Amino acid sequence: MSKRLILIRHAHRNTDEPGKDNGLSDKGNEQVKRLLKFASDRLDDTDPMFISSPKKRCQETLGPIAKMTDHKMEIDERLTEHGPSESTPLYLARIDEFLDHWKFECPDTTVVSSHGDWIPIAVQRLTGAKIGLKKAGWVEIEYAGGECFLTWIVQKV
């Protein structure tokens, strides 16, 4: 049995008020349009689960993809970025908790939208690979035979 985890970094956010939970900028909305085209090919013939960070920019990135495939999107607090009052050990434990949840409880294809700090740590913890990921970037990880493999990185769709 193999499983696939797709990690999508949220698209470009509106930075008019950086301290707020802003949604996407015009540039971000254009990135989502490109993600929709890319996702339609990559998610064909699957029954994916969609999970987003609670941040508005993540929901606005992933929501249209979930809608395109007639699926609902769940919100998971474990996918949020590292908070200023959260210790690093608690942050890493939260990431590990979600990754275990994916491995053992999620369906064969899971699509996640999270942040530029969260995704590289998750990829490294699963595969050992060190990556950076641009906004609206797409990463795929396969879990088979008890091991995780980095199978795709797309920096610009």
N, C-alpha and C positions, 0 to 999 in steps of 0.2 A: 504494500500500500504506500502511495506517495501523496503528499499534500503540498499545496502551494500557498505561500504567503506573498501577497503583493503589497508593498509599502509605497505610498505616494506622499511626497512632501507637499504640503499645502501650496497653492498657487500664490502669486504676488499679492500681498495684502495692501489695503488702503492704509497709508501712513499719516493721514491728516491729523489724527490724534493718537500718537503712538502708545499712550498709556491705556487706551481702551481696547476692548475685544472687537476690533474692527473686522469687517468682512473683506472681501476681495476688492482690489482696484480694477480699473478698466483693463489693465495689462493682465491681471489675474483671471478676469473673465474670459479673455482671449485664450489664455493658457488652458482653461477648462474646456473650451471648445475643441482645442487640439487633443486634449486628453480623452474626450468623448470618442473621437474618431479612432484613436489608438486603442482605447479600451474595447471598442466594439469588435475588433479583430482578436484581441488577447483573451477576451472573456466569452467568446463564442462557444457554445456547447458546454457551458459550465453552469453550476447552480451556486454562485458565490454568496458569501456572507459579507456584509459591509459594516465596518466599525470605524468610527471617527473619534478623534480627540473632541472634547467639548468646546474647543475654541471655534468661533464662528467661521474663520477662514478655512479651517479643516472641513467643517460641515459643508461649506459652499463649494469646496473642491470636490468632495466625494459624493455629495447628494445627487448631482445631476447624473453621475455614472450609475448610481444605484437605481435612480428613477428610469434611466434608459433601459435597464435590464429587468424592470418591474420587481425590484427588491426594496425592502426597507433598510434603513441605515440605523444602526445602534450607536449609542454614545458610550464611551468607556473612559472614565477618569484616568485610568492607568496610562493612557496615550498622550496626556498633556505634557507640555514642556517642563523643564526643570524650574521649579518655583524658587524665588529668592529666599524663602524661609525653610525650604526643604533641604535636609542634609543629603550629601552625595550618596551615602550608603542606602538611605531610604529611597532615593530616586532610582538607583540601580536595582534595588529589590523590587520596586514597582514594575520596572521594565521586565525583569526576569519572571515575575508573576504573570504578566500578560503573555510572554512567550511560552510559558508552560501551558497556559490556558489555550493558546493557539494549537500547540502540538497535540494536546490530549482531548480537547473538547470542541474544537471548531471543525466545520466541514472541510472537504477536500480543497476548496479554494476560498481563501479569506482575503479581502481587500481592505486595507487600513489607510487612513489619512492621519498623519502626525506631523512632527516638527523636525527642523534641521538639526536639533541636538539629539532628539530621541532616536531617529532612524539610524544614524551611523552607529550608535551604541548597540542597538538591537542587531544590526547586521554583523557587527564585530562579535557580539556574544554568541550568535548563532553559527557563524561561518569562520570567524577569525580574520575576515577581510576588513581592512580599514578603507572607508570610503567617505567622500563628501558628496552631497546631493543638492543640486540646484532646485529652486522652487519649481513645483510641478514635475519634478523628476520621479521616475518609476523604477523600483527595484523588485526583482522576483527572487524568492528563495524556495527551494524544493527541500522537503523533508522526506527522506526515504531510508529505510534500513537503519533507523536510529541516528542518522546523520543529516546535517543541513548543508546544502550546496547553493552558492550564489550563482544563479543562472542568467539573469538579465540585469543590466543597469542602463537606463535610458535617461540621459540628462536633459534632452530637449525633444519633446514629442511634436 
